């Protein structure tokens, strides 16, 4: 073991304010090499047999004591290290007074082990233990979280690192987890109640007379007035970026707020692998390390051709592995902005403990555009209630199939208050809010390092609209909530194409359990394999799925409150 960092003492500690720096993971050894940033450290569990307990944990992020739902006495839960090719057994005991569960996000496993109450199993009753057992057939960076009520928001989540059987595609010297999340002192049901009462309850950045004057000076009176009238007629706001922002959330890295300054150590010239996981409930993040380029080498646990960038956007539930190589003996700030610029998380890369680097100012707040509204720059006069032309997808799309409502019949209703007129493919765009000159990762740049395992073309298309009513805070697929929709039926072994059309002004990270989603982004057989695909406002995209795992699988938006408010379906295979 490298003597530069001390070995980890595996003791169980309660997580309090500023607790638990997740340490450096050796690329060779199974033990954890931790970079100290606080008195306590997050525990690492390795091997093939694990005991996890879901239980109340004291939490104090803002100075006000609260009770979280942690795992083995900590938030986030322990780092789980597995080896590709092993079979793991995880005894999960529920010490809460309510039912609970653990879902292994992005892990290919038998349906009964997936951990979704009501679909794959009955959940874990208070005081009971459920034994998960499954073979590990993949490698990479993943995470786990509760799929019961709002427990994910209150602390029931943790990271997974799976060691590859054949070694890493890109060499590195140090290995750190950067698990990002959002914490609120408000109870989740209170947040949902506030959003139901007023969908922009947490949006403190509405446009004002001052912004009108600014726009008038930049664009002139007529364009400024026309823009305000367009948005007013649609009863929508271009400042609606995230449903919940810094007014309610403190943003954390490895369980620590910005002032705690989680730190990872390096020696100048070393290659440092940073495993970024967005384990938040409702927050999309933009990540950069000023003065230090990042080379993306893995997306959602799967190797991709290296792409060097200055910044990347990571939606809820996604993971990105990057390699950085700091040459100077100085500190660097890991800067994680919320997409709506209402707050940030922050950590440090440094050659010695205790060092800090300047925290950059947040970028200007993004504004939604007519393109985000699926209008291609058109005004509201074009919002006729008819939908877009599916033929523009270029995939031989077939409206009216069993799993997708026909486009021409999708209309505004109590659950749909917008229908995209001209949705566009936006894979070459990282999204709104990035200053000119920065190299920002796009989905179009993700190229798998090896061809996919199934060369067959799809036999049919499944077209789904992502829909919602912002005023009522209702979300769904094809204008239906989960309670109103039947399952999407797939035959075992069949190859299908999912086509998603986002009719809302919000981004939706769509997660399909149990099966890989192969994003169609122009790289042919080298399509990147993902478990979560972020769909931008007004965007249409597609991905291929091979139904190679029988069972009942959850399919949902990974914005927790969107899922709970209806954007959830079942995919049934076989």
C-alpha positions as CSV (number, residue, x, y, z in Angstrom):
1,X,0.0,0.0,0.0
2,X,1.2,3.5,-0.8
3,X,2.4,5.1,2.4
4,X,1.3,8.6,1.2
5,X,-2.2,8.0,2.7
6,X,-2.9,6.1,5.9
7,X,-4.9,2.9,5.9
8,X,-8.6,3.2,6.9
9,X,-9.7,2.0,10.3
10,X,-13.0,0.2,9.7
11,X,-15.0,1.5,12.6
12,X,-18.7,2.3,12.7
13,X,-19.4,6.0,13.3
14,X,-22.5,8.2,13.4
15,X,-22.4,10.9,10.7
16,X,-22.8,14.4,12.0
17,X,-22.1,17.8,10.4
18,X,-19.2,17.8,8.1
19,X,-18.6,14.1,8.5
20,X,-17.2,11.3,6.5
21,X,-14.8,12.0,3.7
22,X,-15.1,9.2,1.2
23,X,-11.5,8.3,0.6
24,X,-9.2,7.2,-2.2
25,X,-9.8,3.8,-3.6
26,X,-6.6,1.9,-4.6
27,X,-6.7,0.8,-8.2
28,X,-4.8,-2.3,-7.2
29,X,-5.7,-3.2,-3.6
30,X,-9.2,-3.7,-2.2
31,X,-8.5,-1.6,0.9
32,X,-9.4,2.0,1.0
33,X,-6.8,4.7,0.9
34,X,-8.5,7.7,2.5
35,X,-7.8,11.4,2.0
36,X,-8.7,12.9,5.4
37,X,-11.0,15.9,5.4
38,X,-13.0,15.4,8.7
39,X,-12.7,13.5,11.9
40,X,-14.7,10.5,10.7
41,X,-14.5,8.5,7.5
42,X,-17.0,6.7,5.4
43,X,-16.7,3.0,5.7
44,X,-15.8,0.7,2.8
45,X,-17.1,-2.9,2.7
46,X,-15.6,-5.4,0.2
47,X,-15.8,-9.0,-0.5
48,X,-18.8,-11.1,-1.4
49,X,-20.9,-11.0,1.8
50,X,-22.4,-7.8,3.2
51,X,-24.6,-6.8,6.1
52,X,-26.5,-3.6,5.8
53,X,-28.9,-1.9,8.2
54,X,-31.3,0.8,7.2
55,X,-31.9,2.9,10.3
56,X,-32.4,6.4,11.7
57,X,-29.2,8.5,11.8
58,X,-28.7,11.9,13.3
59,X,-27.9,14.6,10.7
60,X,-26.9,18.2,11.1
61,X,-26.0,20.0,7.9
62,X,-27.4,23.5,8.5
63,X,-26.9,23.8,12.3
64,X,-30.4,22.3,13.0
65,X,-30.4,18.7,14.2
66,X,-32.5,16.4,12.0
67,X,-33.0,12.7,11.7
68,X,-31.9,11.0,8.4
69,X,-32.4,7.5,7.2
70,X,-28.9,6.2,6.8
71,X,-27.2,2.8,6.3
72,X,-25.0,1.3,8.9
73,X,-25.1,4.5,10.9
74,X,-24.0,6.9,8.1
75,X,-25.1,9.1,5.2
76,X,-24.1,8.3,2.5
77,X,-24.1,4.6,3.1
78,X,-20.9,2.5,3.0
79,X,-18.9,2.1,-0.2
80,X,-19.5,-1.4,-1.5
81,X,-16.6,-2.8,-3.5
82,X,-17.3,-5.9,-5.6
83,X,-15.4,-7.9,-8.2
84,X,-16.7,-8.6,-11.7
85,X,-17.5,-12.4,-11.9
86,X,-18.2,-12.8,-8.2
87,X,-21.6,-13.6,-6.7
88,X,-22.5,-11.2,-3.8
89,X,-24.9,-11.8,-0.9
90,X,-26.3,-8.7,0.9
91,X,-28.4,-9.1,4.0
92,X,-30.4,-5.9,4.4
93,X,-32.2,-5.3,7.7
94,X,-34.8,-2.6,8.1
95,X,-34.5,-0.9,11.5
96,X,-37.1,1.8,10.5
97,X,-40.7,1.9,11.7
98,X,-41.9,1.8,8.1
99,X,-41.2,-0.5,5.1
100,X,-38.0,0.0,3.2
101,X,-35.9,-1.4,0.3
102,X,-32.6,-1.1,-1.6
103,X,-32.4,-0.9,-5.4
104,X,-29.0,-1.5,-7.0
105,X,-29.0,1.2,-9.6
106,X,-27.7,0.1,-13.0
107,X,-26.8,-3.4,-11.9
108,X,-27.9,-6.3,-14.2
109,X,-29.5,-8.9,-12.0
110,X,-32.5,-11.1,-11.7
111,X,-35.8,-9.2,-11.4
112,X,-36.6,-10.5,-7.8
113,X,-33.3,-8.9,-6.6
114,X,-33.9,-5.5,-8.2
115,X,-35.5,-4.0,-5.0
116,X,-38.6,-2.2,-6.2
117,X,-41.6,-2.8,-3.9
118,X,-44.7,-3.9,-5.7
119,X,-42.9,-5.0,-8.8
120,X,-39.9,-7.2,-8.0
121,X,-40.6,-8.0,-4.4
122,X,-42.8,-6.9,-1.4
123,X,-40.3,-4.6,0.3
124,X,-38.6,-5.1,3.6
125,X,-41.0,-4.8,6.6
126,X,-39.9,-3.1,9.8
127,X,-37.6,-5.4,11.8
128,X,-37.2,-7.8,8.9
129,X,-34.1,-8.8,6.8
130,X,-34.2,-9.4,3.0
131,X,-31.3,-11.4,1.4
132,X,-30.2,-10.1,-2.0
133,X,-28.0,-12.6,-3.9
134,X,-26.9,-12.2,-7.5
135,X,-23.9,-12.6,-9.8
136,X,-21.9,-9.5,-10.7
137,X,-21.6,-9.5,-14.5
138,X,-20.3,-6.0,-15.1
139,X,-17.8,-3.5,-13.8
140,X,-17.7,0.3,-13.2
141,X,-19.1,3.0,-11.0
142,X,-22.7,2.6,-9.7
143,X,-24.8,3.3,-6.6
144,X,-27.6,2.0,-4.5
145,X,-30.6,3.7,-2.9
146,X,-34.0,3.1,-1.4
147,X,-37.0,2.7,-3.7
148,X,-39.5,3.3,-0.8
149,X,-41.4,6.5,-0.4
150,X,-39.0,9.4,0.0
151,X,-36.2,7.6,1.8
152,X,-33.7,8.3,-1.0
153,X,-34.1,12.0,-0.2
154,X,-33.6,11.5,3.5
155,X,-30.3,9.6,3.2
156,X,-30.7,6.0,2.1
157,X,-28.1,5.9,-0.7
158,X,-24.5,4.9,-1.2
159,X,-21.8,4.2,-3.9
160,X,-20.8,0.9,-5.6
161,X,-17.4,0.3,-7.2
162,X,-17.0,-2.9,-9.2
163,X,-13.4,-4.0,-10.0
164,X,-13.1,-5.2,-13.7
165,X,-12.0,-8.8,-14.2
166,X,-9.6,-7.9,-17.1
167,X,-8.1,-4.7,-15.7
168,X,-8.9,-1.0,-16.4
169,X,-8.9,0.4,-20.0
170,X,-7.1,3.5,-18.8
171,X,-4.3,3.5,-16.1
172,X,-4.5,5.7,-13.0
173,X,-2.6,6.2,-9.7
174,X,-5.3,7.3,-7.3
175,X,-9.1,6.6,-7.2
176,X,-11.7,8.7,-5.5
177,X,-15.5,8.7,-5.2
178,X,-17.3,12.0,-5.5
179,X,-20.9,11.3,-4.5
180,X,-23.1,14.4,-4.9
181,X,-26.5,14.8,-3.3
182,X,-29.0,17.3,-2.0
183,X,-30.1,17.6,1.6
184,X,-33.1,19.5,2.9
185,X,-34.2,20.2,6.5
186,X,-37.7,20.2,5.2
187,X,-39.5,16.9,5.1
188,X,-40.0,15.5,1.5
189,X,-43.8,15.5,1.8
190,X,-43.7,19.1,2.8
191,X,-41.7,19.9,-0.3
192,X,-44.2,18.0,-2.5
193,X,-47.1,19.8,-0.8
194,X,-45.5,23.2,-1.5
195,X,-44.9,22.2,-5.2
196,X,-48.5,21.1,-5.5
197,X,-49.7,24.4,-4.0
198,X,-47.4,26.4,-6.3
199,X,-45.1,24.7,-8.8
200,X,-42.6,27.6,-8.7
201,X,-42.6,27.7,-4.9
202,X,-38.8,27.4,-4.7
203,X,-38.0,29.5,-7.7
204,X,-36.7,32.8,-6.2
205,X,-35.3,34.0,-9.5
206,X,-38.4,35.1,-11.4
207,X,-38.1,37.8,-14.0
208,X,-38.7,41.4,-12.6
209,X,-38.8,45.0,-13.8
210,X,-35.1,45.0,-13.5
211,X,-34.6,42.1,-15.9
212,X,-37.1,43.7,-18.2
213,X,-34.9,46.8,-18.3
214,X,-31.8,44.8,-18.8
215,X,-33.4,42.9,-21.8
216,X,-34.7,46.2,-23.2
217,X,-31.2,47.6,-23.2
218,X,-29.7,44.5,-24.9
219,X,-32.5,43.6,-27.3
220,X,-34.8,46.6,-27.8
221,X,-38.3,47.2,-26.7
222,X,-40.3,45.2,-29.3
223,X,-38.4,41.9,-28.9
224,X,-38.5,42.2,-25.1
225,X,-42.2,42.9,-25.0
226,X,-42.9,40.1,-27.5
227,X,-40.9,37.6,-25.4
228,X,-42.8,38.5,-22.2
229,X,-46.1,38.2,-24.0
230,X,-45.2,34.8,-25.4
231,X,-44.2,33.4,-22.0
232,X,-47.2,35.0,-20.4
233,X,-49.7,33.5,-22.9
234,X,-48.3,30.1,-22.1
235,X,-48.4,30.8,-18.4
236,X,-44.8,29.6,-18.0
237,X,-41.6,31.1,-16.9
238,X,-38.2,30.8,-18.6
239,X,-36.6,30.7,-15.1
240,X,-38.1,27.3,-14.3
241,X,-34.9,25.3,-14.4
242,X,-35.2,23.0,-11.3
243,X,-38.3,22.3,-9.3
244,X,-36.4,22.6,-6.0
245,X,-33.2,24.6,-5.6
246,X,-31.0,26.2,-3.1
247,X,-33.9,27.8,-1.2
248,X,-34.6,24.3,0.2
249,X,-31.4,22.3,-0.5
250,X,-27.8,22.2,0.7
251,X,-25.6,20.5,-1.8
252,X,-23.2,17.9,-0.5
253,X,-20.1,16.0,-1.7
254,X,-19.7,12.7,0.1
255,X,-22.2,13.8,2.8
256,X,-20.3,17.1,3.4
257,X,-21.6,20.7,2.9
258,X,-19.4,23.2,1.0
259,X,-17.8,24.6,4.2
260,X,-16.5,21.2,5.2
261,X,-14.3,21.1,2.1
262,X,-14.0,17.4,1.4
263,X,-10.4,16.9,0.1
264,X,-8.7,14.3,-2.0
265,X,-4.9,14.1,-2.1
266,X,-2.5,13.6,-4.9
267,X,1.2,13.9,-5.8
268,X,1.9,16.2,-8.8
269,X,2.0,14.3,-12.0
270,X,-0.2,11.5,-10.8
271,X,-3.3,10.4,-12.7
272,X,-6.3,10.7,-10.5
273,X,-9.6,8.9,-11.3
274,X,-12.6,10.7,-10.0
275,X,-15.9,8.7,-9.9
276,X,-18.7,11.2,-10.0
277,X,-22.1,10.0,-8.9
278,X,-25.2,12.2,-8.9
279,X,-27.1,10.6,-6.0
280,X,-29.4,13.6,-5.5
281,X,-33.1,13.4,-5.5
282,X,-34.0,16.5,-7.7
283,X,-30.7,18.3,-8.6
284,X,-28.9,18.4,-11.9
285,X,-25.3,19.5,-11.5
286,X,-22.6,21.1,-13.7
287,X,-19.1,20.0,-12.7
288,X,-15.8,21.6,-13.4
289,X,-12.3,21.9,-11.9
290,X,-11.0,25.3,-12.8
291,X,-7.5,25.1,-14.5
292,X,-7.7,21.3,-14.7
293,X,-9.0,19.5,-17.8
294,X,-11.0,16.3,-17.2
295,X,-10.8,13.3,-19.5
296,X,-14.1,11.4,-19.4
297,X,-13.4,7.6,-19.6
298,X,-16.6,6.0,-18.4
299,X,-20.4,6.9,-18.5
300,X,-22.9,5.0,-16.3
301,X,-20.3,2.3,-15.6
302,X,-19.4,1.6,-19.2
303,X,-16.0,2.5,-20.9
304,X,-16.1,5.2,-23.5
305,X,-13.5,6.6,-25.8
306,X,-11.7,9.3,-23.8
307,X,-13.1,12.8,-24.2
308,X,-11.3,15.8,-22.7
309,X,-13.5,18.6,-21.4
310,X,-13.6,21.5,-19.1
311,X,-17.1,20.8,-17.7
312,X,-19.9,18.3,-17.8
313,X,-23.6,18.2,-16.9
314,X,-24.6,15.2,-14.8
315,X,-28.3,14.5,-14.4
316,X,-29.8,12.7,-11.4
317,X,-28.7,9.1,-11.2
318,X,-26.0,9.3,-13.9
319,X,-22.3,8.5,-13.2
320,X,-19.2,9.8,-15.0
321,X,-15.6,8.6,-14.4
322,X,-12.9,11.2,-15.3
323,X,-9.1,11.2,-15.1
324,X,-7.2,14.3,-14.2
325,X,-3.5,14.8,-14.0
326,X,-2.6,17.9,-11.9
327,X,1.1,18.8,-12.5
328,X,1.4,21.7,-10.2
329,X,1.9,21.4,-6.4
330,X,-1.2,23.5,-5.7
331,X,-4.9,23.0,-4.7
332,X,-7.7,22.7,-7.2
333,X,-11.4,23.3,-6.4
334,X,-14.0,20.7,-7.5
335,X,-16.9,23.0,-8.3
336,X,-20.4,21.5,-8.6
337,X,-23.1,24.1,-9.5
338,X,-26.8,23.3,-9.4
339,X,-28.1,23.8,-12.9
340,X,-30.3,26.7,-11.7
341,X,-27.3,28.4,-10.0
342,X,-29.1,28.5,-6.7
343,X,-26.2,26.9,-4.8
344,X,-23.1,24.7,-5.1
345,X,-21.2,21.9,-3.6
346,X,-17.4,22.1,-3.4
347,X,-14.4,19.8,-2.7
348,X,-10.6,20.1,-3.1
349,X,-7.8,18.3,-4.9
350,X,-4.6,19.0,-3.0
351,X,-1.1,17.7,-2.5
352,X,-1.4,18.2,1.3
353,X,-4.3,18.2,3.8
354,X,-5.6,21.6,4.8
355,X,-5.0,23.3,1.5
356,X,-7.8,25.2,-0.4
357,X,-8.2,26.9,-3.7
358,X,-10.4,29.8,-4.7
359,X,-14.1,29.1,-5.1
360,X,-15.2,30.5,-8.5
361,X,-18.4,32.6,-8.7
362,X,-21.4,30.8,-10.1
363,X,-22.3,31.2,-13.7
364,X,-25.3,33.3,-14.7
365,X,-28.6,31.5,-14.3
366,X,-29.8,29.8,-17.5
367,X,-33.1,30.8,-19.1
368,X,-35.4,28.5,-21.0
369,X,-35.9,29.2,-24.7
370,X,-38.6,28.5,-27.3
371,X,-36.5,25.5,-28.3
372,X,-36.8,24.2,-24.8
373,X,-40.5,24.5,-25.2
374,X,-40.4,22.3,-28.3
375,X,-41.3,25.2,-30.5
376,X,-38.2,25.6,-32.5
377,X,-38.2,29.4,-31.9
378,X,-41.8,29.8,-32.8
379,X,-44.2,31.9,-30.9
380,X,-47.3,30.8,-29.0
381,X,-49.5,31.2,-32.1
382,X,-48.1,27.9,-33.4
383,X,-49.1,26.1,-30.2
384,X,-52.2,24.6,-31.8
385,X,-52.4,21.6,-29.6
386,X,-51.4,19.3,-32.4
387,X,-48.2,17.3,-31.9
388,X,-45.0,17.0,-33.9
389,X,-44.3,15.0,-37.0
390,X,-42.9,11.6,-35.9
391,X,-41.5,11.0,-39.4
392,X,-38.8,13.6,-38.6
393,X,-37.3,11.1,-36.3
394,X,-35.8,9.3,-39.2
395,X,-36.4,5.9,-37.7
396,X,-39.5,4.8,-39.4
397,X,-41.5,5.6,-36.3
398,X,-45.0,4.1,-36.0
399,X,-47.4,6.2,-34.0
400,X,-50.3,4.4,-32.4
401,X,-48.4,1.4,-31.1
402,X,-49.6,-0.3,-27.9
403,X,-47.0,1.3,-25.6
404,X,-47.1,4.8,-27.0
405,X,-50.1,7.1,-27.4
406,X,-50.6,8.3,-31.0
407,X,-49.0,11.7,-31.4
408,X,-52.0,13.2,-33.2
409,X,-54.3,12.2,-30.2
410,X,-52.1,13.6,-27.5
411,X,-53.8,16.9,-26.4
412,X,-53.6,19.3,-23.6
413,X,-55.6,18.1,-20.6
414,X,-55.6,18.2,-16.8
415,X,-52.3,16.3,-16.9
416,X,-50.8,17.8,-20.1
417,X,-50.4,21.6,-20.4
418,X,-47.9,21.6,-23.3
419,X,-47.4,19.6,-26.4
420,X,-44.1,20.1,-28.2
421,X,-44.8,21.4,-31.7
422,X,-41.3,21.0,-33.2
423,X,-39.1,18.7,-30.9
424,X,-35.5,18.5,-32.0
425,X,-32.6,16.2,-31.5
426,X,-30.2,18.0,-29.2
427,X,-27.5,15.5,-28.6
428,X,-24.8,17.9,-29.8
429,X,-25.9,20.4,-27.1
430,X,-24.9,20.2,-23.4
431,X,-27.9,22.2,-22.5
432,X,-28.4,25.8,-21.5
433,X,-26.3,28.0,-19.1
434,X,-22.6,27.4,-20.2
435,X,-20.5,30.5,-21.0
436,X,-18.8,30.6,-24.5
437,X,-15.4,29.1,-24.7
438,X,-15.8,26.1,-22.3
439,X,-15.5,22.6,-23.6
440,X,-18.6,21.0,-22.2
441,X,-19.4,17.3,-22.7
442,X,-22.3,16.4,-24.9
443,X,-24.1,13.1,-25.4
444,X,-23.0,13.1,-29.0
445,X,-19.3,12.7,-27.9
446,X,-20.0,9.5,-25.9
447,X,-18.6,6.5,-28.0
448,X,-18.3,3.0,-26.6
449,X,-14.8,1.6,-26.9
450,X,-16.2,-1.7,-28.3
451,X,-19.2,-2.5,-30.4
452,X,-22.5,-3.5,-28.8
453,X,-23.3,-7.2,-28.1
454,X,-26.5,-7.2,-30.1
455,X,-26.1,-6.2,-33.8
456,X,-29.8,-6.7,-34.7
457,X,-31.9,-3.8,-35.9
458,X,-35.0,-3.1,-33.8
459,X,-38.2,-4.9,-34.8
460,X,-40.5,-2.0,-33.7
461,X,-40.5,1.4,-32.1
462,X,-42.1,2.3,-28.8
463,X,-43.0,6.0,-28.8
464,X,-43.5,7.8,-25.5
465,X,-44.2,11.4,-24.7
466,X,-42.8,12.8,-21.4
467,X,-45.7,14.9,-20.2
468,X,-46.7,17.1,-17.2
469,X,-48.8,19.9,-15.9
470,X,-46.5,22.3,-14.1
471,X,-49.4,24.2,-12.5
472,X,-50.7,21.0,-10.8
473,X,-47.3,19.3,-10.5
474,X,-48.5,16.2,-12.2
475,X,-46.1,14.1,-14.4
476,X,-46.5,11.1,-16.6
477,X,-45.9,9.2,-19.8
478,X,-48.3,10.0,-22.6
479,X,-50.5,12.1,-20.3
480,X,-51.1,9.2,-17.9
481,X,-49.9,8.6,-14.4
482,X,-48.7,5.2,-13.3
483,X,-52.1,4.3,-11.8
484,X,-53.8,5.0,-15.2
485,X,-51.4,3.1,-17.5
486,X,-50.7,-0.6,-18.2
487,X,-47.3,-2.2,-18.6
488,X,-45.1,-1.9,-21.6
489,X,-44.9,-5.5,-22.9
490,X,-41.7,-6.8,-24.4
491,X,-41.1,-10.3,-25.7
492,X,-38.1,-12.0,-24.2
493,X,-35.1,-11.6,-26.5
494,X,-36.7,-9.0,-28.8
495,X,-34.9,-5.9,-29.9
496,X,-36.9,-2.6,-29.7
497,X,-36.3,1.1,-30.1
498,X,-37.6,3.5,-27.5
499,X,-38.4,7.0,-28.8
500,X,-38.8,9.7,-26.2
501,X,-40.4,13.1,-26.9
502,X,-40.2,15.6,-24.1
503,X,-43.3,17.8,-24.1
504,X,-42.3,19.6,-20.9
505,X,-40.0,22.4,-20.1
506,X,-38.1,20.4,-17.5
507,X,-35.3,17.9,-18.0
508,X,-36.1,14.2,-17.3
509,X,-33.5,11.6,-16.5
510,X,-35.2,8.4,-17.6
511,X,-34.1,5.2,-16.0
512,X,-34.9,1.7,-17.2
513,X,-34.3,-1.0,-14.6
514,X,-32.8,-4.3,-15.5
515,X,-31.9,-3.6,-19.2
516,X,-29.3,-1.5,-21.0
517,X,-30.3,1.5,-23.0
518,X,-28.1,2.0,-26.0
519,X,-28.2,5.7,-27.0
520,X,-28.5,6.3,-30.7
521,X,-26.1,9.2,-31.0
522,X,-24.5,8.7,-34.4
523,X,-21.8,6.2,-33.5
524,X,-23.4,3.2,-35.1
525,X,-22.4,-0.1,-33.4
526,X,-20.4,1.9,-30.8
527,X,-23.5,3.3,-29.2
528,X,-22.9,4.1,-25.5
529,X,-24.6,1.9,-23.0
530,X,-26.4,3.8,-20.3
531,X,-28.8,3.1,-17.5
532,X,-30.1,6.7,-17.2
533,X,-30.7,9.1,-20.1
534,X,-31.3,12.7,-19.6
535,X,-33.9,14.2,-22.0
536,X,-33.7,17.9,-22.4
537,X,-36.8,20.1,-22.7
538,X,-38.3,20.0,-26.2
539,X,-35.9,17.1,-27.1
540,X,-36.6,13.9,-29.0
541,X,-34.1,11.1,-28.8
542,X,-34.0,7.3,-29.2
543,X,-32.2,4.3,-27.8
544,X,-32.2,0.5,-28.5
545,X,-33.1,-2.1,-25.9
546,X,-32.6,-5.8,-26.0
547,X,-35.1,-7.5,-23.7
548,X,-32.7,-10.1,-22.4
549,X,-33.8,-10.2,-18.8
550,X,-37.3,-11.6,-18.0
551,X,-39.3,-10.0,-15.2
552,X,-41.1,-6.9,-14.1
553,X,-38.9,-3.8,-14.4
554,X,-39.5,-0.2,-13.3
555,X,-39.2,2.6,-15.9
556,X,-39.3,6.1,-14.6
557,X,-38.0,9.6,-14.4
558,X,-35.3,9.7,-11.7
559,X,-36.4,13.1,-10.4
560,X,-37.8,11.6,-7.2
561,X,-40.9,13.9,-7.0
562,X,-41.7,13.5,-10.7
563,X,-41.6,9.7,-10.2
564,X,-43.8,9.9,-7.1
565,X,-46.2,12.2,-8.9
566,X,-46.8,9.8,-11.8
567,X,-43.9,9.6,-14.2
568,X,-43.4,5.8,-13.7
569,X,-44.3,2.8,-15.8
570,X,-43.7,-0.9,-15.7
571,X,-41.8,-2.7,-18.5
572,X,-42.7,-6.4,-18.5
573,X,-40.4,-8.9,-20.3
574,X,-41.5,-12.4,-21.1
